[in-house]
Amino acid sequence: QVQLVESGGGSVQAGGSLKLSCAVSGYTFGRCGMGWFRQAPDKERVFVSSISKDGITTYSDSVKGRFAISQDNAKNTLYLQMNSLKTEDTAVYYCAAKTYYSYGDYCSGNWAYWGQGTQVTVSP
């Protein structure tokens, strides 16, 4: 069964940094793009960043220049380096993956798998 487990969250003052990790198991890592999302209290879950199977990265405007997504295929792990954190970054952060179909070598369009989330709290 596919499992995504986030870690690395915590409390930090504005301007500080955190690095989140997402350990992936039961999955053919590296065949599909992966992403990070976040959800603030009483808000909907929103896109933060993604990385394609070829290593192409994208970011939401709110985190461009501050966050960096990466992956280590050998370790089956996705990362999100967060720098210059702002109070507005406070949220539960989730990693996500798509379904991989080896027959035809393609991925689902939707985000099929999600981690349990890790809390990031940025104080003034």
Secondary structure, 3 states (H helix, E strand, C coil): CCEEEEECCEEEECCCCEEEEEEEECCCCCCCCEEEEEECCCCCCEEEEEECCCCCEEECCCCCCCEEEEEEHHHCEEEEEECCCCHHHCEEEEEEECCEECCCCEECCCCCEECCCEEEEEEC
